[in-house]
Every structure is written in structure tokens, then in C-alpha cells.
Amino acid sequence: MPPTLQTADASGTTPGGSLRGTINAIERELIQDALKWAKGNLARAARSLQISERIMGLRVHKYGIDSTTYKS
């Protein structure tokens, strides 16, 4: 079953977390997935998420993501 349709126990998430913390975790995961897809290319990853390169750079910095890890 897709994670969006699973219960918190089945999906491995824990209930009771803050909304902000949950949103940050989801945003970080989306950015990492986009960087994997774009092979570390920030501009391409930003376009895939429909955000500006500037915002992508700010988010990568915010979450401490090393985009070079995704280059192949």
C-alpha cells in the first residue's frame, strides 16, 4: 500500500510529531529525490519541483544536503 494510505505504524512514522517537523522531513526527502533524479544538478532538480534555483539552493543549505553526493 502506498505510504500516503498507510497508518502511522505501518508507514514507520510516529504520531505526535510537530507539523513543522513533518513538513521539513517531507521537503528534505522531496529535495533529495529530485537531486537523485537530476544526478546532483541543482537547476534541473529545482525545475522538477517547480521552484527557483535560488530557493533550491537555500533549501539545500537549510537541510545540509551535499548535492555532489548525487552526481554520477
HTML snippet that shows the backbone in 3Dmol.js (N, CA, C, O; Angstrom):
<script src="https://3Dmol.org/build/3Dmol-min.js"></script>
<div id="view" style="width:600px;height:400px;position:relative"></div>
<script>
const pdb = `
ATOM      1  N   MET A   1       0.854  -1.174   0.000  1.00  0.00           N
ATOM      2  CA  MET A   1       0.000   0.000   0.000  1.00  0.00           C
ATOM      3  C   MET A   1       0.904   1.242   0.000  1.00  0.00           C
ATOM      4  O   MET A   1       1.922   1.253   0.691  1.00  0.00           O
ATOM      5  N   PRO A   2       0.553   2.279  -0.757  1.00  0.00           N
ATOM      6  CA  PRO A   2       1.378   3.491  -0.774  1.00  0.00           C
ATOM      7  C   PRO A   2       1.471   4.113   0.615  1.00  0.00           C
ATOM      8  O   PRO A   2       0.510   4.051   1.382  1.00  0.00           O
ATOM      9  N   PRO A   3       2.626   4.717   0.952  1.00  0.00           N
ATOM     10  CA  PRO A   3       2.790   5.310   2.283  1.00  0.00           C
ATOM     11  C   PRO A   3       1.712   6.318   2.641  1.00  0.00           C
ATOM     12  O   PRO A   3       1.372   6.465   3.815  1.00  0.00           O
ATOM     13  N   THR A   4       1.169   7.014   1.652  1.00  0.00           N
ATOM     14  CA  THR A   4       0.147   8.017   1.948  1.00  0.00           C
ATOM     15  C   THR A   4      -1.153   7.400   2.437  1.00  0.00           C
ATOM     16  O   THR A   4      -1.972   8.079   3.056  1.00  0.00           O
ATOM     17  N   LEU A   5      -1.345   6.113   2.159  1.00  0.00           N
ATOM     18  CA  LEU A   5      -2.574   5.445   2.584  1.00  0.00           C
ATOM     19  C   LEU A   5      -2.363   4.531   3.786  1.00  0.00           C
ATOM     20  O   LEU A   5      -3.315   3.916   4.266  1.00  0.00           O
ATOM     21  N   GLN A   6      -1.144   4.434   4.274  1.00  0.00           N
ATOM     22  CA  GLN A   6      -0.847   3.571   5.404  1.00  0.00           C
ATOM     23  C   GLN A   6      -1.089   4.307   6.717  1.00  0.00           C
ATOM     24  O   GLN A   6      -1.108   5.537   6.772  1.00  0.00           O
ATOM     25  N   THR A   7      -1.272   3.520   7.765  1.00  0.00           N
ATOM     26  CA  THR A   7      -1.366   4.118   9.094  1.00  0.00           C
ATOM     27  C   THR A   7       0.031   4.534   9.531  1.00  0.00           C
ATOM     28  O   THR A   7       1.019   4.135   8.915  1.00  0.00           O
ATOM     29  N   ALA A   8       0.119   5.324  10.579  1.00  0.00           N
ATOM     30  CA  ALA A   8       1.426   5.778  11.066  1.00  0.00           C
ATOM     31  C   ALA A   8       2.317   4.597  11.429  1.00  0.00           C
ATOM     32  O   ALA A   8       3.513   4.613  11.136  1.00  0.00           O
ATOM     33  N   ASP A   9       1.748   3.572  12.065  1.00  0.00           N
ATOM     34  CA  ASP A   9       2.541   2.403  12.445  1.00  0.00           C
ATOM     35  C   ASP A   9       3.068   1.664  11.219  1.00  0.00           C
ATOM     36  O   ASP A   9       4.237   1.279  11.179  1.00  0.00           O
ATOM     37  N   ALA A  10       2.216   1.466  10.228  1.00  0.00           N
ATOM     38  CA  ALA A  10       2.610   0.711   9.036  1.00  0.00           C
ATOM     39  C   ALA A  10       3.631   1.451   8.188  1.00  0.00           C
ATOM     40  O   ALA A  10       4.482   0.825   7.556  1.00  0.00           O
ATOM     41  N   SER A  11       3.556   2.774   8.166  1.00  0.00           N
ATOM     42  CA  SER A  11       4.470   3.548   7.319  1.00  0.00           C
ATOM     43  C   SER A  11       5.785   3.870   8.016  1.00  0.00           C
ATOM     44  O   SER A  11       6.709   4.390   7.389  1.00  0.00           O
ATOM     45  N   GLY A  12       5.876   3.566   9.303  1.00  0.00           N
ATOM     46  CA  GLY A  12       7.105   3.843  10.032  1.00  0.00           C
ATOM     47  C   GLY A  12       7.202   5.263  10.563  1.00  0.00           C
ATOM     48  O   GLY A  12       8.252   5.664  11.065  1.00  0.00           O
ATOM     49  N   THR A  13       6.129   6.025  10.460  1.00  0.00           N
ATOM     50  CA  THR A  13       6.126   7.375  11.018  1.00  0.00           C
ATOM     51  C   THR A  13       5.597   7.318  12.438  1.00  0.00           C
ATOM     52  O   THR A  13       4.889   6.383  12.812  1.00  0.00           O
ATOM     53  N   THR A  14       5.938   8.306  13.211  1.00  0.00           N
ATOM     54  CA  THR A  14       5.471   8.317  14.588  1.00  0.00           C
ATOM     55  C   THR A  14       4.453   9.428  14.780  1.00  0.00           C
ATOM     56  O   THR A  14       4.683  10.563  14.360  1.00  0.00           O
ATOM     57  N   PRO A  15       3.336   9.112  15.407  1.00  0.00           N
ATOM     58  CA  PRO A  15       2.344  10.150  15.674  1.00  0.00           C
ATOM     59  C   PRO A  15       2.857  11.093  16.753  1.00  0.00           C
ATOM     60  O   PRO A  15       3.725  10.726  17.546  1.00  0.00           O
ATOM     61  N   GLY A  16       2.327  12.288  16.781  1.00  0.00           N
ATOM     62  CA  GLY A  16       2.683  13.227  17.828  1.00  0.00           C
ATOM     63  C   GLY A  16       3.798  14.182  17.466  1.00  0.00           C
ATOM     64  O   GLY A  16       4.122  15.074  18.250  1.00  0.00           O
ATOM     65  N   GLY A  17       4.396  14.017  16.292  1.00  0.00           N
ATOM     66  CA  GLY A  17       5.428  14.957  15.863  1.00  0.00           C
ATOM     67  C   GLY A  17       4.795  16.283  15.490  1.00  0.00           C
ATOM     68  O   GLY A  17       3.596  16.361  15.221  1.00  0.00           O
ATOM     69  N   SER A  18       5.607  17.313  15.477  1.00  0.00           N
ATOM     70  CA  SER A  18       5.075  18.626  15.125  1.00  0.00           C
ATOM     71  C   SER A  18       4.802  18.702  13.630  1.00  0.00           C
ATOM     72  O   SER A  18       5.437  18.007  12.836  1.00  0.00           O
ATOM     73  N   LEU A  19       3.864  19.539  13.259  1.00  0.00           N
ATOM     74  CA  LEU A  19       3.547  19.740  11.848  1.00  0.00           C
ATOM     75  C   LEU A  19       4.768  20.281  11.116  1.00  0.00           C
ATOM     76  O   LEU A  19       5.093  19.812  10.026  1.00  0.00           O
ATOM     77  N   ARG A  20       5.443  21.259  11.700  1.00  0.00           N
ATOM     78  CA  ARG A  20       6.623  21.857  11.076  1.00  0.00           C
ATOM     79  C   ARG A  20       7.710  20.798  10.852  1.00  0.00           C
ATOM     80  O   ARG A  20       8.336  20.761   9.793  1.00  0.00           O
ATOM     81  N   GLY A  21       7.927  19.953  11.839  1.00  0.00           N
ATOM     82  CA  GLY A  21       8.935  18.897  11.710  1.00  0.00           C
ATOM     83  C   GLY A  21       8.588  17.918  10.607  1.00  0.00           C
ATOM     84  O   GLY A  21       9.459  17.478   9.857  1.00  0.00           O
ATOM     85  N   THR A  22       7.316  17.581  10.511  1.00  0.00           N
ATOM     86  CA  THR A  22       6.859  16.670   9.468  1.00  0.00           C
ATOM     87  C   THR A  22       7.015  17.296   8.091  1.00  0.00           C
ATOM     88  O   THR A  22       7.475  16.638   7.158  1.00  0.00           O
ATOM     89  N   ILE A  23       6.638  18.550   7.959  1.00  0.00           N
ATOM     90  CA  ILE A  23       6.767  19.248   6.677  1.00  0.00           C
ATOM     91  C   ILE A  23       8.235  19.334   6.268  1.00  0.00           C
ATOM     92  O   ILE A  23       8.569  19.111   5.105  1.00  0.00           O
ATOM     93  N   ASN A  24       9.113  19.656   7.219  1.00  0.00           N
ATOM     94  CA  ASN A  24      10.539  19.732   6.915  1.00  0.00           C
ATOM     95  C   ASN A  24      11.082  18.387   6.449  1.00  0.00           C
ATOM     96  O   ASN A  24      11.875  18.327   5.509  1.00  0.00           O
ATOM     97  N   ALA A  25      10.659  17.310   7.103  1.00  0.00           N
ATOM     98  CA  ALA A  25      11.124  15.978   6.717  1.00  0.00           C
ATOM     99  C   ALA A  25      10.666  15.627   5.302  1.00  0.00           C
ATOM    100  O   ALA A  25      11.431  15.066   4.518  1.00  0.00           O
ATOM    101  N   ILE A  26       9.423  15.958   4.983  1.00  0.00           N
ATOM    102  CA  ILE A  26       8.896  15.678   3.644  1.00  0.00           C
ATOM    103  C   ILE A  26       9.618  16.526   2.606  1.00  0.00           C
ATOM    104  O   ILE A  26       9.984  16.030   1.540  1.00  0.00           O
ATOM    105  N   GLU A  27       9.823  17.806   2.914  1.00  0.00           N
ATOM    106  CA  GLU A  27      10.516  18.698   1.977  1.00  0.00           C
ATOM    107  C   GLU A  27      11.937  18.198   1.717  1.00  0.00           C
ATOM    108  O   GLU A  27      12.388  18.171   0.571  1.00  0.00           O
ATOM    109  N   ARG A  28      12.632  17.808   2.766  1.00  0.00           N
ATOM    110  CA  ARG A  28      14.002  17.289   2.626  1.00  0.00           C
ATOM    111  C   ARG A  28      14.018  16.049   1.734  1.00  0.00           C
ATOM    112  O   ARG A  28      14.870  15.918   0.855  1.00  0.00           O
ATOM    113  N   GLU A  29      13.075  15.148   1.964  1.00  0.00           N
ATOM    114  CA  GLU A  29      13.002  13.922   1.166  1.00  0.00           C
ATOM    115  C   GLU A  29      12.710  14.232  -0.306  1.00  0.00           C
ATOM    116  O   GLU A  29      13.310  13.628  -1.195  1.00  0.00           O
ATOM    117  N   LEU A  30      11.801  15.162  -0.565  1.00  0.00           N
ATOM    118  CA  LEU A  30      11.494  15.551  -1.944  1.00  0.00           C
ATOM    119  C   LEU A  30      12.716  16.142  -2.638  1.00  0.00           C
ATOM    120  O   LEU A  30      12.981  15.844  -3.803  1.00  0.00           O
ATOM    121  N   ILE A  31      13.452  16.973  -1.924  1.00  0.00           N
ATOM    122  CA  ILE A  31      14.657  17.582  -2.491  1.00  0.00           C
ATOM    123  C   ILE A  31      15.705  16.517  -2.784  1.00  0.00           C
ATOM    124  O   ILE A  31      16.332  16.536  -3.843  1.00  0.00           O
ATOM    125  N   GLN A  32      15.895  15.595  -1.859  1.00  0.00           N
ATOM    126  CA  GLN A  32      16.864  14.524  -2.084  1.00  0.00           C
ATOM    127  C   GLN A  32      16.458  13.655  -3.274  1.00  0.00           C
ATOM    128  O   GLN A  32      17.303  13.283  -4.088  1.00  0.00           O
ATOM    129  N   ASP A  33      15.184  13.334  -3.377  1.00  0.00           N
ATOM    130  CA  ASP A  33      14.703  12.541  -4.517  1.00  0.00           C
ATOM    131  C   ASP A  33      14.919  13.282  -5.829  1.00  0.00           C
ATOM    132  O   ASP A  33      15.326  12.681  -6.823  1.00  0.00           O
ATOM    133  N   ALA A  34      14.649  14.585  -5.838  1.00  0.00           N
ATOM    134  CA  ALA A  34      14.846  15.380  -7.053  1.00  0.00           C
ATOM    135  C   ALA A  34      16.322  15.436  -7.422  1.00  0.00           C
ATOM    136  O   ALA A  34      16.668  15.356  -8.601  1.00  0.00           O
ATOM    137  N   LEU A  35      17.188  15.572  -6.436  1.00  0.00           N
ATOM    138  CA  LEU A  35      18.627  15.601  -6.711  1.00  0.00           C
ATOM    139  C   LEU A  35      19.123  14.259  -7.242  1.00  0.00           C
ATOM    140  O   LEU A  35      19.994  14.216  -8.112  1.00  0.00           O
ATOM    141  N   LYS A  36      18.573  13.169  -6.723  1.00  0.00           N
ATOM    142  CA  LYS A  36      18.932  11.842  -7.255  1.00  0.00           C
ATOM    143  C   LYS A  36      18.516  11.743  -8.713  1.00  0.00           C
ATOM    144  O   LYS A  36      19.293  11.307  -9.562  1.00  0.00           O
ATOM    145  N   TRP A  37      17.291  12.150  -8.994  1.00  0.00           N
ATOM    146  CA  TRP A  37      16.766  12.093 -10.360  1.00  0.00           C
ATOM    147  C   TRP A  37      17.593  12.964 -11.300  1.00  0.00           C
ATOM    148  O   TRP A  37      17.851  12.585 -12.443  1.00  0.00           O
ATOM    149  N   ALA A  38      18.010  14.147 -10.808  1.00  0.00           N
ATOM    150  CA  ALA A  38      18.758  15.104 -11.626  1.00  0.00           C
ATOM    151  C   ALA A  38      20.268  14.871 -11.560  1.00  0.00           C
ATOM    152  O   ALA A  38      21.046  15.652 -12.109  1.00  0.00           O
ATOM    153  N   LYS A  39      20.673  13.806 -10.893  1.00  0.00           N
ATOM    154  CA  LYS A  39      22.095  13.458 -10.757  1.00  0.00           C
ATOM    155  C   LYS A  39      22.913  14.623 -10.201  1.00  0.00           C
ATOM    156  O   LYS A  39      24.011  14.915 -10.674  1.00  0.00           O
ATOM    157  N   GLY A  40      22.352  15.277  -9.186  1.00  0.00           N
ATOM    158  CA  GLY A  40      23.053  16.345  -8.496  1.00  0.00           C
ATOM    159  C   GLY A  40      22.956  17.715  -9.135  1.00  0.00           C
ATOM    160  O   GLY A  40      23.502  18.680  -8.601  1.00  0.00           O
ATOM    161  N   ASN A  41      22.275  17.824 -10.263  1.00  0.00           N
ATOM    162  CA  ASN A  41      22.139  19.109 -10.955  1.00  0.00           C
ATOM    163  C   ASN A  41      21.051  19.932 -10.259  1.00  0.00           C
ATOM    164  O   ASN A  41      19.862  19.633 -10.375  1.00  0.00           O
ATOM    165  N   LEU A  42      21.475  20.972  -9.533  1.00  0.00           N
ATOM    166  CA  LEU A  42      20.531  21.780  -8.750  1.00  0.00           C
ATOM    167  C   LEU A  42      19.467  22.444  -9.615  1.00  0.00           C
ATOM    168  O   LEU A  42      18.293  22.464  -9.244  1.00  0.00           O
ATOM    169  N   ALA A  43      19.863  22.985 -10.758  1.00  0.00           N
ATOM    170  CA  ALA A  43      18.906  23.686 -11.625  1.00  0.00           C
ATOM    171  C   ALA A  43      17.840  22.724 -12.137  1.00  0.00           C
ATOM    172  O   ALA A  43      16.652  23.049 -12.139  1.00  0.00           O
ATOM    173  N   ARG A  44      18.261  21.551 -12.566  1.00  0.00           N
ATOM    174  CA  ARG A  44      17.306  20.563 -13.085  1.00  0.00           C
ATOM    175  C   ARG A  44      16.386  20.058 -11.965  1.00  0.00           C
ATOM    176  O   ARG A  44      15.184  19.889 -12.168  1.00  0.00           O
ATOM    177  N   ALA A  45      16.958  19.824 -10.796  1.00  0.00           N
ATOM    178  CA  ALA A  45      16.157  19.379  -9.652  1.00  0.00           C
ATOM    179  C   ALA A  45      15.139  20.451  -9.265  1.00  0.00           C
ATOM    180  O   ALA A  45      13.990  20.139  -8.952  1.00  0.00           O
ATOM    181  N   ALA A  46      15.564  21.706  -9.290  1.00  0.00           N
ATOM    182  CA  ALA A  46      14.656  22.812  -8.964  1.00  0.00           C
ATOM    183  C   ALA A  46      13.503  22.870  -9.955  1.00  0.00           C
ATOM    184  O   ALA A  46      12.347  23.028  -9.561  1.00  0.00           O
ATOM    185  N   ARG A  47      13.814  22.745 -11.239  1.00  0.00           N
ATOM    186  CA  ARG A  47      12.750  22.766 -12.261  1.00  0.00           C
ATOM    187  C   ARG A  47      11.767  21.619 -12.052  1.00  0.00           C
ATOM    188  O   ARG A  47      10.561  21.795 -12.230  1.00  0.00           O
ATOM    189  N   SER A  48      12.271  20.448 -11.678  1.00  0.00           N
ATOM    190  CA  SER A  48      11.378  19.299 -11.483  1.00  0.00           C
ATOM    191  C   SER A  48      10.421  19.525 -10.315  1.00  0.00           C
ATOM    192  O   SER A  48       9.314  18.985 -10.298  1.00  0.00           O
ATOM    193  N   LEU A  49      10.850  20.321  -9.347  1.00  0.00           N
ATOM    194  CA  LEU A  49       9.999  20.643  -8.194  1.00  0.00           C
ATOM    195  C   LEU A  49       9.222  21.940  -8.386  1.00  0.00           C
ATOM    196  O   LEU A  49       8.446  22.348  -7.522  1.00  0.00           O
ATOM    197  N   GLN A  50       9.444  22.581  -9.532  1.00  0.00           N
ATOM    198  CA  GLN A  50       8.788  23.846  -9.861  1.00  0.00           C
ATOM    199  C   GLN A  50       9.086  24.927  -8.825  1.00  0.00           C
ATOM    200  O   GLN A  50       8.203  25.664  -8.387  1.00  0.00           O
ATOM    201  N   ILE A  51      10.376  24.994  -8.446  1.00  0.00           N
ATOM    202  CA  ILE A  51      10.846  26.066  -7.580  1.00  0.00           C
ATOM    203  C   ILE A  51      12.053  26.712  -8.255  1.00  0.00           C
ATOM    204  O   ILE A  51      12.637  26.139  -9.175  1.00  0.00           O
ATOM    205  N   SER A  52      12.421  27.900  -7.798  1.00  0.00           N
ATOM    206  CA  SER A  52      13.563  28.586  -8.402  1.00  0.00           C
ATOM    207  C   SER A  52      14.873  27.947  -7.934  1.00  0.00           C
ATOM    208  O   SER A  52      14.923  27.267  -6.909  1.00  0.00           O
ATOM    209  N   GLU A  53      15.923  28.184  -8.713  1.00  0.00           N
ATOM    210  CA  GLU A  53      17.246  27.693  -8.324  1.00  0.00           C
ATOM    211  C   GLU A  53      17.666  28.317  -6.995  1.00  0.00           C
ATOM    212  O   GLU A  53      18.317  27.667  -6.177  1.00  0.00           O
ATOM    213  N   ARG A  54      17.295  29.567  -6.786  1.00  0.00           N
ATOM    214  CA  ARG A  54      17.636  30.250  -5.536  1.00  0.00           C
ATOM    215  C   ARG A  54      17.000  29.545  -4.339  1.00  0.00           C
ATOM    216  O   ARG A  54      17.667  29.289  -3.336  1.00  0.00           O
ATOM    217  N   ILE A  55      15.721  29.236  -4.448  1.00  0.00           N
ATOM    218  CA  ILE A  55      15.028  28.539  -3.355  1.00  0.00           C
ATOM    219  C   ILE A  55      15.634  27.155  -3.152  1.00  0.00           C
ATOM    220  O   ILE A  55      15.808  26.714  -2.015  1.00  0.00           O
ATOM    221  N   MET A  56      15.955  26.470  -4.242  1.00  0.00           N
ATOM    222  CA  MET A  56      16.582  25.149  -4.128  1.00  0.00           C
ATOM    223  C   MET A  56      17.898  25.265  -3.368  1.00  0.00           C
ATOM    224  O   MET A  56      18.173  24.465  -2.475  1.00  0.00           O
ATOM    225  N   GLY A  57      18.706  26.250  -3.716  1.00  0.00           N
ATOM    226  CA  GLY A  57      19.974  26.448  -3.022  1.00  0.00           C
ATOM    227  C   GLY A  57      19.789  26.740  -1.543  1.00  0.00           C
ATOM    228  O   GLY A  57      20.536  26.238  -0.703  1.00  0.00           O
ATOM    229  N   LEU A  58      18.795  27.551  -1.232  1.00  0.00           N
ATOM    230  CA  LEU A  58      18.509  27.864   0.172  1.00  0.00           C
ATOM    231  C   LEU A  58      18.073  26.622   0.943  1.00  0.00           C
ATOM    232  O   LEU A  58      18.487  26.416   2.083  1.00  0.00           O
ATOM    233  N   ARG A  59      17.237  25.794   0.316  1.00  0.00           N
ATOM    234  CA  ARG A  59      16.751  24.583   0.988  1.00  0.00           C
ATOM    235  C   ARG A  59      17.872  23.551   1.154  1.00  0.00           C
ATOM    236  O   ARG A  59      17.963  22.887   2.187  1.00  0.00           O
ATOM    237  N   VAL A  60      18.710  23.423   0.144  1.00  0.00           N
ATOM    238  CA  VAL A  60      19.850  22.502   0.229  1.00  0.00           C
ATOM    239  C   VAL A  60      20.740  22.922   1.401  1.00  0.00           C
ATOM    240  O   VAL A  60      21.209  22.081   2.168  1.00  0.00           O
ATOM    241  N   HIS A  61      20.965  24.218   1.527  1.00  0.00           N
ATOM    242  CA  HIS A  61      21.767  24.735   2.640  1.00  0.00           C
ATOM    243  C   HIS A  61      21.052  24.503   3.975  1.00  0.00           C
ATOM    244  O   HIS A  61      21.671  24.066   4.945  1.00  0.00           O
ATOM    245  N   LYS A  62      19.755  24.797   4.020  1.00  0.00           N
ATOM    246  CA  LYS A  62      18.962  24.646   5.248  1.00  0.00           C
ATOM    247  C   LYS A  62      19.046  23.227   5.796  1.00  0.00           C
ATOM    248  O   LYS A  62      19.192  23.025   7.001  1.00  0.00           O
ATOM    249  N   TYR A  63      18.952  22.247   4.901  1.00  0.00           N
ATOM    250  CA  TYR A  63      18.941  20.850   5.329  1.00  0.00           C
ATOM    251  C   TYR A  63      20.326  20.212   5.329  1.00  0.00           C
ATOM    252  O   TYR A  63      20.462  19.031   5.648  1.00  0.00           O
ATOM    253  N   GLY A  64      21.351  20.977   4.975  1.00  0.00           N
ATOM    254  CA  GLY A  64      22.710  20.446   4.991  1.00  0.00           C
ATOM    255  C   GLY A  64      22.931  19.330   3.984  1.00  0.00           C
ATOM    256  O   GLY A  64      23.681  18.389   4.244  1.00  0.00           O
ATOM    257  N   ILE A  65      22.278  19.437   2.837  1.00  0.00           N
ATOM    258  CA  ILE A  65      22.379  18.411   1.801  1.00  0.00           C
ATOM    259  C   ILE A  65      23.579  18.724   0.913  1.00  0.00           C
ATOM    260  O   ILE A  65      23.757  19.861   0.478  1.00  0.00           O
ATOM    261  N   ASP A  66      24.398  17.711   0.648  1.00  0.00           N
ATOM    262  CA  ASP A  66      25.544  17.857  -0.250  1.00  0.00           C
ATOM    263  C   ASP A  66      25.134  17.333  -1.621  1.00  0.00           C
ATOM    264  O   ASP A  66      25.059  16.123  -1.835  1.00  0.00           O
ATOM    265  N   SER A  67      24.871  18.251  -2.548  1.00  0.00           N
ATOM    266  CA  SER A  67      24.373  17.844  -3.869  1.00  0.00           C
ATOM    267  C   SER A  67      25.403  17.042  -4.657  1.00  0.00           C
ATOM    268  O   SER A  67      25.035  16.292  -5.561  1.00  0.00           O
ATOM    269  N   THR A  68      26.695  17.187  -4.327  1.00  0.00           N
ATOM    270  CA  THR A  68      27.716  16.427  -5.058  1.00  0.00           C
ATOM    271  C   THR A  68      27.611  14.933  -4.775  1.00  0.00           C
ATOM    272  O   THR A  68      28.119  14.116  -5.543  1.00  0.00           O
ATOM    273  N   THR A  69      26.958  14.578  -3.687  1.00  0.00           N
ATOM    274  CA  THR A  69      26.747  13.169  -3.353  1.00  0.00           C
ATOM    275  C   THR A  69      25.905  12.471  -4.416  1.00  0.00           C
ATOM    276  O   THR A  69      26.014  11.259  -4.605  1.00  0.00           O
ATOM    277  N   TYR A  70      25.070  13.234  -5.104  1.00  0.00           N
ATOM    278  CA  TYR A  70      24.130  12.658  -6.063  1.00  0.00           C
ATOM    279  C   TYR A  70      24.648  12.679  -7.492  1.00  0.00           C
ATOM    280  O   TYR A  70      23.969  12.203  -8.402  1.00  0.00           O
ATOM    281  N   LYS A  71      25.845  13.227  -7.702  1.00  0.00           N
ATOM    282  CA  LYS A  71      26.414  13.264  -9.057  1.00  0.00           C
ATOM    283  C   LYS A  71      26.988  11.899  -9.393  1.00  0.00           C
ATOM    284  O   LYS A  71      27.565  11.221  -8.544  1.00  0.00           O
ATOM    285  N   SER A  72      26.817  11.512 -10.652  1.00  0.00           N
ATOM    286  CA  SER A  72      27.370  10.209 -11.043  1.00  0.00           C
ATOM    287  C   SER A  72      28.228  10.329 -12.269  1.00  0.00           C
ATOM    288  O   SER A  72      28.775   9.331 -12.740  1.00  0.00           O
TER     289      SER A  72
END
`;
const viewer = $3Dmol.createViewer("view");
viewer.addModel(pdb, "pdb");
viewer.setStyle({}, {cartoon: {color: "spectrum"}});
viewer.zoomTo();
viewer.render();
</script>
